[in-house]
Amino acid sequence: MRKWLLTNWMQEIIFLGPAVLVYMLIIALPFVLNVYYSFTSWNGVSGNISWVGLDNFIYVLKKDANFGHAFWFTARFTVAVVALTNLVGFLLAYALTHAFKTRKLLRTVFFVPNVLGGLLLGFIWQFIFVQGFAAIGRMTHSAFFELPWLGTENTAFWALVIVFLWHGAGYVMVIYIAGLTNVPKDMIEAATIDGANRLQVLRSIILPLIMPITTVCLFLTISWAFKMFDINFSLTKGGPFNSTESVAMNIYNEAFVNNNYGLGTAKALLFFVAVAVITALQVSITKRKEVDL
C-alpha cells in the first residue's frame, strides 16, 4: 500500500510539479505581490516602500478622475466590440458552414488578421487611417474617408472598434464554426420538412444549441476588450487628449510613466475585481440559457 501511494505521489509530482511551479512563479506570486504593493507607496525603483493602507484605493475611487474616465471609455468600448465581434463572427461562421468551393480559403482569409500582433496591427492601421484613407478621400471625395479618424474623440473611438473587430472576428468565427458543425443535421432537416424557414431554424434550433459556444465567445471577447492595451497604445496612445485611454493604459501610465507603482497596482487590483465580477455575471446569465440535447 505504501509503495502504491509513493508511486502515485511520484507520478503526480513528475507530471504536475512543473506546471504547478510555473503557475506559482508566473501567476500566483506576481498576484500576491500586486496585492501587497497596492497597499504601499512605492515608485517601483527605490527600496523605500511605505505602508499606506487603503489610501491608494480611496484616492482612485474618489479623486482620480482620469481613472473614472478611462473605465467609462473601456466600458463603452467593451459593449460595442463584444456585440459587433460576436455578431460579425457568427454571421461569417454561418455563411462559411454552407457548402461552396472557396469556403476554406475564406476561413483562412478572415482568420489571418488574428495572427498579427496587436502592436504591429495598431501601427499598420495608424498608417491606413492617416495616409491610406486620406488618399482614398482625395480621389473619391467620400466623406467617410475624409474623416479625421484619429483626430477627434468620436472617430478615434470607432477607429479602435474597427481595428479590434478586424482583429478578433476571425478568431470568434472559428469557434462558432466548431459549434455550428456540431448542430445535429437531422433536427434541421426535420424542422425544414415541417415547413420552418431558415430564419425560424436559426432562431429556434441553431441559436439555442450553440449557447455553450456563445458563452465561451462572450467570455473571451469581454476579457479581450477590457484588457485591451497593445492596439490602444500603438494606434492612438490614449489620444486625442486622453479621450481613448483604456484602463490598462491608465494603469501602465500610472505605474511605469508616472512611477507611482503602489497606486498603479491598486488600480490593477480594482480592475481585476471589476472584470472578474462582470465575466462571472456574463457566464452565469448565458449558462442559464443553454439547452441539453
SEVO-464746 format. One record per residue (C-alpha): residue in one letter; z, x, y. Coordinates in Angstrom, 2 decimals. Example, Ala and Ser with C-alpha at 12.3 -4.5 7.8 and 13.67 -1.06 7.14 Angstrom:
2
<rec><rest>a</rest><pz>7.80</pz><px>12.30</px><py>-4.50</py></rec>
<rec><rest>s</rest><pz>7.14</pz><px>13.67</px><py>-1.06</py></rec>
This chain:
293
<rec><rest>m</rest><pz>0.00</pz><px>0.00</px><py>0.00</py></rec>
<rec><rest>r</rest><pz>0.97</pz><px>2.77</px><py>2.40</py></rec>
<rec><rest>k</rest><pz>-2.25</pz><px>4.62</px><py>1.57</py></rec>
<rec><rest>w</rest><pz>-4.26</pz><px>1.45</px><py>2.24</py></rec>
<rec><rest>l</rest><pz>-2.60</pz><px>0.92</px><py>5.61</py></rec>
<rec><rest>l</rest><pz>-3.09</pz><px>4.57</px><py>6.53</py></rec>
<rec><rest>t</rest><pz>-6.77</pz><px>4.36</px><py>5.61</py></rec>
<rec><rest>n</rest><pz>-7.27</pz><px>1.23</px><py>7.75</py></rec>
<rec><rest>w</rest><pz>-5.44</pz><px>2.78</px><py>10.69</py></rec>
<rec><rest>m</rest><pz>-7.61</pz><px>5.88</px><py>10.43</py></rec>
<rec><rest>q</rest><pz>-10.77</pz><px>3.78</px><py>10.37</py></rec>
<rec><rest>e</rest><pz>-9.66</pz><px>1.80</px><py>13.42</py></rec>
<rec><rest>i</rest><pz>-8.77</pz><px>4.97</px><py>15.31</py></rec>
<rec><rest>i</rest><pz>-12.07</pz><px>6.64</px><py>14.44</py></rec>
<rec><rest>f</rest><pz>-14.28</pz><px>3.68</px><py>15.32</py></rec>
<rec><rest>l</rest><pz>-12.31</pz><px>2.02</px><py>18.14</py></rec>
<rec><rest>g</rest><pz>-10.49</pz><px>5.01</px><py>19.58</py></rec>
<rec><rest>p</rest><pz>-13.38</pz><px>6.49</px><py>21.62</py></rec>
<rec><rest>a</rest><pz>-14.31</pz><px>3.10</px><py>23.07</py></rec>
<rec><rest>v</rest><pz>-10.68</pz><px>2.32</px><py>23.99</py></rec>
<rec><rest>l</rest><pz>-10.24</pz><px>5.77</px><py>25.54</py></rec>
<rec><rest>v</rest><pz>-13.38</pz><px>5.42</px><py>27.65</py></rec>
<rec><rest>y</rest><pz>-12.30</pz><px>1.93</px><py>28.73</py></rec>
<rec><rest>m</rest><pz>-8.85</pz><px>3.18</px><py>29.74</py></rec>
<rec><rest>l</rest><pz>-10.24</pz><px>6.11</px><py>31.72</py></rec>
<rec><rest>i</rest><pz>-13.15</pz><px>4.32</px><py>33.42</py></rec>
<rec><rest>i</rest><pz>-11.92</pz><px>0.73</px><py>33.82</py></rec>
<rec><rest>a</rest><pz>-8.18</pz><px>0.31</px><py>33.35</py></rec>
<rec><rest>l</rest><pz>-6.86</pz><px>3.45</px><py>35.08</py></rec>
<rec><rest>p</rest><pz>-9.00</pz><px>3.07</px><py>38.24</py></rec>
<rec><rest>f</rest><pz>-7.98</pz><px>-0.60</px><py>38.45</py></rec>
<rec><rest>v</rest><pz>-4.29</pz><px>0.26</px><py>38.24</py></rec>
<rec><rest>l</rest><pz>-4.73</pz><px>2.97</px><py>40.89</py></rec>
<rec><rest>n</rest><pz>-6.61</pz><px>0.48</px><py>43.08</py></rec>
<rec><rest>v</rest><pz>-3.67</pz><px>-1.92</px><py>42.87</py></rec>
<rec><rest>y</rest><pz>-1.26</pz><px>0.87</px><py>43.78</py></rec>
<rec><rest>y</rest><pz>-3.29</pz><px>2.16</px><py>46.75</py></rec>
<rec><rest>s</rest><pz>-3.72</pz><px>-1.38</px><py>48.12</py></rec>
<rec><rest>f</rest><pz>0.00</pz><px>-1.33</px><py>48.99</py></rec>
<rec><rest>t</rest><pz>-0.24</pz><px>2.00</px><py>50.79</py></rec>
<rec><rest>s</rest><pz>-1.62</pz><px>3.55</px><py>53.95</py></rec>
<rec><rest>w</rest><pz>-3.93</pz><px>6.43</px><py>52.98</py></rec>
<rec><rest>n</rest><pz>-7.08</pz><px>7.97</px><py>54.40</py></rec>
<rec><rest>g</rest><pz>-8.42</pz><px>8.92</px><py>50.97</py></rec>
<rec><rest>v</rest><pz>-8.22</pz><px>12.67</px><py>51.63</py></rec>
<rec><rest>s</rest><pz>-4.77</pz><px>13.90</px><py>52.62</py></rec>
<rec><rest>g</rest><pz>-1.72</pz><px>13.98</px><py>50.40</py></rec>
<rec><rest>n</rest><pz>0.23</pz><px>11.82</px><py>52.86</py></rec>
<rec><rest>i</rest><pz>0.47</pz><px>8.40</px><py>51.22</py></rec>
<rec><rest>s</rest><pz>2.92</pz><px>5.96</px><py>52.78</py></rec>
<rec><rest>w</rest><pz>4.00</pz><px>2.66</px><py>51.23</py></rec>
<rec><rest>v</rest><pz>3.31</pz><px>-0.35</px><py>53.48</py></rec>
<rec><rest>g</rest><pz>3.88</pz><px>-3.22</px><py>51.07</py></rec>
<rec><rest>l</rest><pz>1.92</pz><px>-6.38</px><py>51.90</py></rec>
<rec><rest>d</rest><pz>0.87</pz><px>-5.23</px><py>55.38</py></rec>
<rec><rest>n</rest><pz>-2.71</pz><px>-4.50</px><py>54.27</py></rec>
<rec><rest>f</rest><pz>-3.14</pz><px>-7.96</px><py>52.76</py></rec>
<rec><rest>i</rest><pz>-1.62</pz><px>-9.67</px><py>55.80</py></rec>
<rec><rest>y</rest><pz>-3.94</pz><px>-7.76</px><py>58.10</py></rec>
<rec><rest>v</rest><pz>-7.03</pz><px>-8.60</px><py>56.03</py></rec>
<rec><rest>l</rest><pz>-6.20</pz><px>-12.31</px><py>55.76</py></rec>
<rec><rest>k</rest><pz>-5.01</pz><px>-12.87</px><py>59.34</py></rec>
<rec><rest>k</rest><pz>-6.51</pz><px>-10.26</px><py>61.65</py></rec>
<rec><rest>d</rest><pz>-9.66</pz><px>-8.79</px><py>60.12</py></rec>
<rec><rest>a</rest><pz>-12.46</pz><px>-10.97</px><py>61.49</py></rec>
<rec><rest>n</rest><pz>-15.14</pz><px>-8.67</px><py>60.06</py></rec>
<rec><rest>f</rest><pz>-13.92</pz><px>-9.25</px><py>56.51</py></rec>
<rec><rest>g</rest><pz>-13.91</pz><px>-13.01</px><py>57.04</py></rec>
<rec><rest>h</rest><pz>-17.45</pz><px>-12.90</px><py>58.41</py></rec>
<rec><rest>a</rest><pz>-18.59</pz><px>-10.71</px><py>55.51</py></rec>
<rec><rest>f</rest><pz>-17.04</pz><px>-13.10</px><py>52.98</py></rec>
<rec><rest>w</rest><pz>-18.70</pz><px>-16.12</px><py>54.65</py></rec>
<rec><rest>f</rest><pz>-22.07</pz><px>-14.34</px><py>54.61</py></rec>
<rec><rest>t</rest><pz>-21.59</pz><px>-13.36</px><py>50.95</py></rec>
<rec><rest>a</rest><pz>-20.65</pz><px>-16.93</px><py>50.01</py></rec>
<rec><rest>r</rest><pz>-23.75</pz><px>-18.39</px><py>51.72</py></rec>
<rec><rest>f</rest><pz>-25.93</pz><px>-15.71</px><py>50.19</py></rec>
<rec><rest>t</rest><pz>-24.47</pz><px>-16.35</px><py>46.72</py></rec>
<rec><rest>v</rest><pz>-25.13</pz><px>-20.10</px><py>46.89</py></rec>
<rec><rest>a</rest><pz>-28.74</pz><px>-19.52</px><py>47.98</py></rec>
<rec><rest>v</rest><pz>-29.66</pz><px>-16.83</px><py>45.47</py></rec>
<rec><rest>v</rest><pz>-27.85</pz><px>-18.38</px><py>42.49</py></rec>
<rec><rest>a</rest><pz>-29.68</pz><px>-21.66</px><py>42.97</py></rec>
<rec><rest>l</rest><pz>-33.09</pz><px>-20.08</px><py>43.63</py></rec>
<rec><rest>t</rest><pz>-32.86</pz><px>-17.34</px><py>40.99</py></rec>
<rec><rest>n</rest><pz>-31.90</pz><px>-19.76</px><py>38.24</py></rec>
<rec><rest>l</rest><pz>-34.48</pz><px>-22.34</px><py>39.33</py></rec>
<rec><rest>v</rest><pz>-37.34</pz><px>-19.82</px><py>39.52</py></rec>
<rec><rest>g</rest><pz>-36.21</pz><px>-18.04</px><py>36.34</py></rec>
<rec><rest>f</rest><pz>-36.08</pz><px>-21.31</px><py>34.41</py></rec>
<rec><rest>l</rest><pz>-39.46</pz><px>-22.52</px><py>35.70</py></rec>
<rec><rest>l</rest><pz>-41.06</pz><px>-19.21</px><py>34.76</py></rec>
<rec><rest>a</rest><pz>-39.45</pz><px>-19.34</px><py>31.32</py></rec>
<rec><rest>y</rest><pz>-40.51</pz><px>-22.95</px><py>30.78</py></rec>
<rec><rest>a</rest><pz>-44.10</pz><px>-22.13</px><py>31.74</py></rec>
<rec><rest>l</rest><pz>-44.24</pz><px>-18.95</px><py>29.66</py></rec>
<rec><rest>t</rest><pz>-42.94</pz><px>-20.55</px><py>26.45</py></rec>
<rec><rest>h</rest><pz>-46.16</pz><px>-22.55</px><py>26.19</py></rec>
<rec><rest>a</rest><pz>-48.93</pz><px>-21.03</px><py>24.13</py></rec>
<rec><rest>f</rest><pz>-51.62</pz><px>-19.26</px><py>26.17</py></rec>
<rec><rest>k</rest><pz>-53.21</pz><px>-15.84</px><py>25.88</py></rec>
<rec><rest>t</rest><pz>-51.62</pz><px>-13.97</px><py>28.80</py></rec>
<rec><rest>r</rest><pz>-48.03</pz><px>-15.18</px><py>28.44</py></rec>
<rec><rest>k</rest><pz>-46.75</pz><px>-11.86</px><py>27.02</py></rec>
<rec><rest>l</rest><pz>-48.41</pz><px>-9.93</px><py>29.84</py></rec>
<rec><rest>l</rest><pz>-46.96</pz><px>-12.29</px><py>32.44</py></rec>
<rec><rest>r</rest><pz>-43.48</pz><px>-11.99</px><py>30.95</py></rec>
<rec><rest>t</rest><pz>-43.73</pz><px>-8.22</px><py>31.36</py></rec>
<rec><rest>v</rest><pz>-45.05</pz><px>-8.52</px><py>34.91</py></rec>
<rec><rest>f</rest><pz>-42.21</pz><px>-10.80</px><py>36.01</py></rec>
<rec><rest>f</rest><pz>-39.56</pz><px>-8.66</px><py>34.29</py></rec>
<rec><rest>v</rest><pz>-40.72</pz><px>-5.29</px><py>35.70</py></rec>
<rec><rest>p</rest><pz>-39.00</pz><px>-5.69</px><py>39.15</py></rec>
<rec><rest>n</rest><pz>-35.63</pz><px>-5.75</px><py>37.38</py></rec>
<rec><rest>v</rest><pz>-36.28</pz><px>-2.24</px><py>36.05</py></rec>
<rec><rest>l</rest><pz>-36.36</pz><px>-0.82</px><py>39.60</py></rec>
<rec><rest>g</rest><pz>-33.06</pz><px>0.37</px><py>41.04</py></rec>
<rec><rest>g</rest><pz>-31.53</pz><px>-1.60</px><py>43.89</py></rec>
<rec><rest>l</rest><pz>-31.60</pz><px>1.27</px><py>46.41</py></rec>
<rec><rest>l</rest><pz>-35.25</pz><px>2.06</px><py>45.72</py></rec>
<rec><rest>l</rest><pz>-36.08</pz><px>-1.62</px><py>45.80</py></rec>
<rec><rest>g</rest><pz>-34.46</pz><px>-2.03</px><py>49.22</py></rec>
<rec><rest>f</rest><pz>-36.39</pz><px>0.88</px><py>50.74</py></rec>
<rec><rest>i</rest><pz>-39.67</pz><px>-0.43</px><py>49.28</py></rec>
<rec><rest>w</rest><pz>-39.13</pz><px>-3.91</px><py>50.69</py></rec>
<rec><rest>q</rest><pz>-37.99</pz><px>-2.49</px><py>54.01</py></rec>
<rec><rest>f</rest><pz>-41.43</pz><px>-0.88</px><py>54.30</py></rec>
<rec><rest>i</rest><pz>-43.07</pz><px>-4.15</px><py>53.23</py></rec>
<rec><rest>f</rest><pz>-41.18</pz><px>-6.25</px><py>55.79</py></rec>
<rec><rest>v</rest><pz>-41.61</pz><px>-3.80</px><py>58.67</py></rec>
<rec><rest>q</rest><pz>-45.06</pz><px>-2.36</px><py>58.03</py></rec>
<rec><rest>g</rest><pz>-46.81</pz><px>-4.49</px><py>55.41</py></rec>
<rec><rest>f</rest><pz>-46.01</pz><px>-7.93</px><py>56.80</py></rec>
<rec><rest>a</rest><pz>-46.76</pz><px>-6.75</px><py>60.35</py></rec>
<rec><rest>a</rest><pz>-50.21</pz><px>-5.51</px><py>59.29</py></rec>
<rec><rest>i</rest><pz>-50.98</pz><px>-8.78</px><py>57.49</py></rec>
<rec><rest>g</rest><pz>-49.74</pz><px>-10.72</px><py>60.52</py></rec>
<rec><rest>r</rest><pz>-52.07</pz><px>-8.81</px><py>62.85</py></rec>
<rec><rest>m</rest><pz>-55.03</pz><px>-9.55</px><py>60.60</py></rec>
<rec><rest>t</rest><pz>-54.28</pz><px>-13.20</px><py>59.80</py></rec>
<rec><rest>h</rest><pz>-52.18</pz><px>-14.24</px><py>62.84</py></rec>
<rec><rest>s</rest><pz>-49.91</pz><px>-16.07</px><py>60.40</py></rec>
<rec><rest>a</rest><pz>-46.53</pz><px>-16.96</px><py>61.90</py></rec>
<rec><rest>f</rest><pz>-44.82</pz><px>-16.25</px><py>58.56</py></rec>
<rec><rest>f</rest><pz>-45.91</pz><px>-12.59</px><py>58.52</py></rec>
<rec><rest>e</rest><pz>-45.29</pz><px>-12.11</px><py>62.25</py></rec>
<rec><rest>l</rest><pz>-41.59</pz><px>-12.96</px><py>61.96</py></rec>
<rec><rest>p</rest><pz>-39.12</pz><px>-10.14</px><py>62.76</py></rec>
<rec><rest>w</rest><pz>-37.87</pz><px>-10.18</px><py>59.18</py></rec>
<rec><rest>l</rest><pz>-35.14</pz><px>-7.56</px><py>59.65</py></rec>
<rec><rest>g</rest><pz>-34.62</pz><px>-8.14</px><py>63.35</py></rec>
<rec><rest>t</rest><pz>-32.65</pz><px>-11.40</px><py>63.53</py></rec>
<rec><rest>e</rest><pz>-29.68</pz><px>-12.81</px><py>61.63</py></rec>
<rec><rest>n</rest><pz>-31.55</pz><px>-15.72</px><py>60.02</py></rec>
<rec><rest>t</rest><pz>-34.65</pz><px>-13.79</px><py>58.98</py></rec>
<rec><rest>a</rest><pz>-32.63</pz><px>-10.84</px><py>57.67</py></rec>
<rec><rest>f</rest><pz>-30.58</pz><px>-13.26</px><py>55.57</py></rec>
<rec><rest>w</rest><pz>-33.71</pz><px>-14.71</px><py>53.98</py></rec>
<rec><rest>a</rest><pz>-35.21</pz><px>-11.25</px><py>53.58</py></rec>
<rec><rest>l</rest><pz>-32.24</pz><px>-10.32</px><py>51.39</py></rec>
<rec><rest>v</rest><pz>-32.62</pz><px>-13.58</px><py>49.47</py></rec>
<rec><rest>i</rest><pz>-36.32</pz><px>-12.89</px><py>48.84</py></rec>
<rec><rest>v</rest><pz>-35.66</pz><px>-9.36</px><py>47.56</py></rec>
<rec><rest>f</rest><pz>-32.75</pz><px>-10.46</px><py>45.35</py></rec>
<rec><rest>l</rest><pz>-34.86</pz><px>-13.30</px><py>43.94</py></rec>
<rec><rest>w</rest><pz>-37.81</pz><px>-10.99</px><py>43.27</py></rec>
<rec><rest>h</rest><pz>-35.47</pz><px>-8.53</px><py>41.55</py></rec>
<rec><rest>g</rest><pz>-33.37</pz><px>-10.90</px><py>39.44</py></rec>
<rec><rest>a</rest><pz>-35.59</pz><px>-13.86</px><py>38.49</py></rec>
<rec><rest>g</rest><pz>-37.39</pz><px>-11.92</px><py>35.76</py></rec>
<rec><rest>y</rest><pz>-34.15</pz><px>-10.96</px><py>34.00</py></rec>
<rec><rest>v</rest><pz>-32.90</pz><px>-14.54</px><py>34.10</py></rec>
<rec><rest>m</rest><pz>-36.32</pz><px>-15.68</px><py>32.87</py></rec>
<rec><rest>v</rest><pz>-35.94</pz><px>-13.58</px><py>29.69</py></rec>
<rec><rest>i</rest><pz>-32.56</pz><px>-15.18</px><py>28.93</py></rec>
<rec><rest>y</rest><pz>-33.94</pz><px>-18.69</px><py>29.49</py></rec>
<rec><rest>i</rest><pz>-36.92</pz><px>-17.89</px><py>27.24</py></rec>
<rec><rest>a</rest><pz>-34.48</pz><px>-16.98</px><py>24.46</py></rec>
<rec><rest>g</rest><pz>-32.73</pz><px>-20.32</px><py>24.94</py></rec>
<rec><rest>l</rest><pz>-35.92</pz><px>-22.39</px><py>25.11</py></rec>
<rec><rest>t</rest><pz>-37.37</pz><px>-20.85</px><py>21.95</py></rec>
<rec><rest>n</rest><pz>-34.23</pz><px>-21.92</px><py>20.04</py></rec>
<rec><rest>v</rest><pz>-34.54</pz><px>-25.59</px><py>21.01</py></rec>
<rec><rest>p</rest><pz>-35.39</pz><px>-27.48</px><py>17.77</py></rec>
<rec><rest>k</rest><pz>-39.07</pz><px>-28.40</px><py>17.82</py></rec>
<rec><rest>d</rest><pz>-38.52</pz><px>-31.45</px><py>15.60</py></rec>
<rec><rest>m</rest><pz>-36.30</pz><px>-33.06</px><py>18.25</py></rec>
<rec><rest>i</rest><pz>-39.01</pz><px>-32.60</px><py>20.88</py></rec>
<rec><rest>e</rest><pz>-41.68</pz><px>-33.93</px><py>18.53</py></rec>
<rec><rest>a</rest><pz>-39.54</pz><px>-36.96</px><py>17.66</py></rec>
<rec><rest>a</rest><pz>-38.96</pz><px>-37.73</px><py>21.34</py></rec>
<rec><rest>t</rest><pz>-42.68</pz><px>-37.36</px><py>22.04</py></rec>
<rec><rest>i</rest><pz>-43.55</pz><px>-39.73</px><py>19.19</py></rec>
<rec><rest>d</rest><pz>-41.06</pz><px>-42.23</px><py>20.62</py></rec>
<rec><rest>g</rest><pz>-43.00</pz><px>-42.18</px><py>23.89</py></rec>
<rec><rest>a</rest><pz>-40.97</pz><px>-39.75</px><py>26.02</py></rec>
<rec><rest>n</rest><pz>-42.98</pz><px>-37.81</px><py>28.61</py></rec>
<rec><rest>r</rest><pz>-42.47</pz><px>-34.12</px><py>29.44</py></rec>
<rec><rest>l</rest><pz>-40.01</pz><px>-34.82</px><py>32.25</py></rec>
<rec><rest>q</rest><pz>-37.89</pz><px>-37.06</px><py>30.05</py></rec>
<rec><rest>v</rest><pz>-37.90</pz><px>-34.48</px><py>27.24</py></rec>
<rec><rest>l</rest><pz>-36.90</pz><px>-31.79</px><py>29.72</py></rec>
<rec><rest>r</rest><pz>-34.08</pz><px>-33.82</px><py>31.24</py></rec>
<rec><rest>s</rest><pz>-32.67</pz><px>-35.45</px><py>28.11</py></rec>
<rec><rest>i</rest><pz>-33.22</pz><px>-32.82</px><py>25.40</py></rec>
<rec><rest>i</rest><pz>-34.07</pz><px>-29.34</px><py>26.67</py></rec>
<rec><rest>l</rest><pz>-31.62</pz><px>-29.03</px><py>29.58</py></rec>
<rec><rest>p</rest><pz>-28.54</pz><px>-30.26</px><py>27.63</py></rec>
<rec><rest>l</rest><pz>-29.36</pz><px>-27.98</px><py>24.68</py></rec>
<rec><rest>i</rest><pz>-29.73</pz><px>-24.84</px><py>26.80</py></rec>
<rec><rest>m</rest><pz>-26.48</pz><px>-25.35</px><py>28.72</py></rec>
<rec><rest>p</rest><pz>-24.86</pz><px>-22.34</px><py>26.96</py></rec>
<rec><rest>i</rest><pz>-27.73</pz><px>-20.22</px><py>28.29</py></rec>
<rec><rest>t</rest><pz>-27.32</pz><px>-21.78</px><py>31.72</py></rec>
<rec><rest>t</rest><pz>-23.61</pz><px>-20.88</px><py>31.65</py></rec>
<rec><rest>v</rest><pz>-24.49</pz><px>-17.24</px><py>30.99</py></rec>
<rec><rest>c</rest><pz>-27.21</pz><px>-17.13</px><py>33.67</py></rec>
<rec><rest>l</rest><pz>-24.99</pz><px>-18.73</px><py>36.30</py></rec>
<rec><rest>f</rest><pz>-22.17</pz><px>-16.32</px><py>35.48</py></rec>
<rec><rest>l</rest><pz>-24.48</pz><px>-13.31</px><py>35.76</py></rec>
<rec><rest>t</rest><pz>-26.16</pz><px>-14.38</px><py>39.00</py></rec>
<rec><rest>i</rest><pz>-22.87</pz><px>-15.31</px><py>40.67</py></rec>
<rec><rest>s</rest><pz>-21.35</pz><px>-11.93</px><py>39.82</py></rec>
<rec><rest>w</rest><pz>-24.52</pz><px>-10.08</px><py>40.87</py></rec>
<rec><rest>a</rest><pz>-24.69</pz><px>-11.90</px><py>44.19</py></rec>
<rec><rest>f</rest><pz>-21.04</pz><px>-11.42</px><py>45.09</py></rec>
<rec><rest>k</rest><pz>-21.14</pz><px>-7.72</px><py>44.18</py></rec>
<rec><rest>m</rest><pz>-24.47</pz><px>-7.01</px><py>45.95</py></rec>
<rec><rest>f</rest><pz>-24.34</pz><px>-3.66</px><py>47.69</py></rec>
<rec><rest>d</rest><pz>-27.37</pz><px>-1.46</px><py>46.96</py></rec>
<rec><rest>i</rest><pz>-30.03</pz><px>-3.87</px><py>48.25</py></rec>
<rec><rest>n</rest><pz>-27.87</pz><px>-4.70</px><py>51.26</py></rec>
<rec><rest>f</rest><pz>-27.28</pz><px>-1.03</px><py>52.03</py></rec>
<rec><rest>s</rest><pz>-30.90</pz><px>0.10</px><py>51.72</py></rec>
<rec><rest>l</rest><pz>-32.61</pz><px>-2.94</px><py>53.28</py></rec>
<rec><rest>t</rest><pz>-30.50</pz><px>-4.00</px><py>56.28</py></rec>
<rec><rest>k</rest><pz>-27.37</pz><px>-1.75</px><py>56.26</py></rec>
<rec><rest>g</rest><pz>-25.49</pz><px>-4.90</px><py>57.29</py></rec>
<rec><rest>g</rest><pz>-27.57</pz><px>-5.40</px><py>60.43</py></rec>
<rec><rest>p</rest><pz>-28.51</pz><px>-6.65</px><py>62.84</py></rec>
<rec><rest>f</rest><pz>-25.05</pz><px>-6.37</px><py>64.43</py></rec>
<rec><rest>n</rest><pz>-23.21</pz><px>-6.70</px><py>61.06</py></rec>
<rec><rest>s</rest><pz>-24.67</pz><px>-10.19</px><py>60.56</py></rec>
<rec><rest>t</rest><pz>-25.76</pz><px>-9.40</px><py>56.99</py></rec>
<rec><rest>e</rest><pz>-22.80</pz><px>-7.26</px><py>55.95</py></rec>
<rec><rest>s</rest><pz>-21.69</pz><px>-8.25</px><py>52.45</py></rec>
<rec><rest>v</rest><pz>-18.10</pz><px>-7.98</px><py>51.24</py></rec>
<rec><rest>a</rest><pz>-18.99</pz><px>-4.99</px><py>49.07</py></rec>
<rec><rest>m</rest><pz>-20.47</pz><px>-3.18</px><py>52.08</py></rec>
<rec><rest>n</rest><pz>-17.48</pz><px>-4.13</px><py>54.23</py></rec>
<rec><rest>i</rest><pz>-15.17</pz><px>-2.60</px><py>51.62</py></rec>
<rec><rest>y</rest><pz>-17.34</pz><px>0.53</px><py>51.42</py></rec>
<rec><rest>n</rest><pz>-17.34</pz><px>0.96</px><py>55.21</py></rec>
<rec><rest>e</rest><pz>-13.58</pz><px>0.43</px><py>55.43</py></rec>
<rec><rest>a</rest><pz>-12.72</pz><px>2.91</px><py>52.67</py></rec>
<rec><rest>f</rest><pz>-15.37</pz><px>5.62</px><py>52.98</py></rec>
<rec><rest>v</rest><pz>-16.68</pz><px>5.37</px><py>56.56</py></rec>
<rec><rest>n</rest><pz>-13.50</pz><px>4.44</px><py>58.45</py></rec>
<rec><rest>n</rest><pz>-11.32</pz><px>6.41</px><py>55.96</py></rec>
<rec><rest>n</rest><pz>-8.89</pz><px>3.51</px><py>55.58</py></rec>
<rec><rest>y</rest><pz>-8.63</pz><px>3.82</px><py>51.82</py></rec>
<rec><rest>g</rest><pz>-5.49</pz><px>1.72</px><py>51.47</py></rec>
<rec><rest>l</rest><pz>-6.96</pz><px>-1.15</px><py>53.49</py></rec>
<rec><rest>g</rest><pz>-10.25</pz><px>-0.85</px><py>51.62</py></rec>
<rec><rest>t</rest><pz>-8.56</pz><px>-1.13</px><py>48.21</py></rec>
<rec><rest>a</rest><pz>-6.60</pz><px>-4.15</px><py>49.44</py></rec>
<rec><rest>k</rest><pz>-9.89</pz><px>-5.82</px><py>50.35</py></rec>
<rec><rest>a</rest><pz>-11.32</pz><px>-4.85</px><py>46.96</py></rec>
<rec><rest>l</rest><pz>-8.35</pz><px>-6.41</px><py>45.16</py></rec>
<rec><rest>l</rest><pz>-8.63</pz><px>-9.65</px><py>47.14</py></rec>
<rec><rest>f</rest><pz>-12.35</pz><px>-9.68</px><py>46.45</py></rec>
<rec><rest>f</rest><pz>-11.76</pz><px>-9.17</px><py>42.73</py></rec>
<rec><rest>v</rest><pz>-9.35</pz><px>-12.12</px><py>42.62</py></rec>
<rec><rest>a</rest><pz>-11.77</pz><px>-14.37</px><py>44.53</py></rec>
<rec><rest>v</rest><pz>-14.74</pz><px>-13.53</px><py>42.29</py></rec>
<rec><rest>a</rest><pz>-12.61</pz><px>-13.91</px><py>39.14</py></rec>
<rec><rest>v</rest><pz>-11.42</pz><px>-17.38</px><py>40.21</py></rec>
<rec><rest>i</rest><pz>-14.93</pz><px>-18.55</px><py>41.20</py></rec>
<rec><rest>t</rest><pz>-16.59</pz><px>-17.33</px><py>38.00</py></rec>
<rec><rest>a</rest><pz>-13.76</pz><px>-18.78</px><py>35.86</py></rec>
<rec><rest>l</rest><pz>-14.26</pz><px>-22.18</px><py>37.53</py></rec>
<rec><rest>q</rest><pz>-18.03</pz><px>-21.97</px><py>37.01</py></rec>
<rec><rest>v</rest><pz>-17.68</pz><px>-21.14</px><py>33.32</py></rec>
<rec><rest>s</rest><pz>-15.08</pz><px>-23.89</px><py>32.84</py></rec>
<rec><rest>i</rest><pz>-17.29</pz><px>-26.52</px><py>34.50</py></rec>
<rec><rest>t</rest><pz>-20.52</pz><px>-25.61</px><py>32.72</py></rec>
<rec><rest>k</rest><pz>-18.79</pz><px>-25.22</px><py>29.35</py></rec>
<rec><rest>r</rest><pz>-17.80</pz><px>-28.90</px><py>29.51</py></rec>
<rec><rest>k</rest><pz>-21.47</pz><px>-29.87</px><py>29.81</py></rec>
<rec><rest>e</rest><pz>-22.53</pz><px>-28.02</px><py>26.68</py></rec>
<rec><rest>v</rest><pz>-23.50</pz><px>-30.10</px><py>23.65</py></rec>
<rec><rest>d</rest><pz>-23.43</pz><px>-29.28</px><py>19.94</py></rec>
<rec><rest>l</rest><pz>-26.37</pz><px>-29.82</px><py>17.64</py></rec>
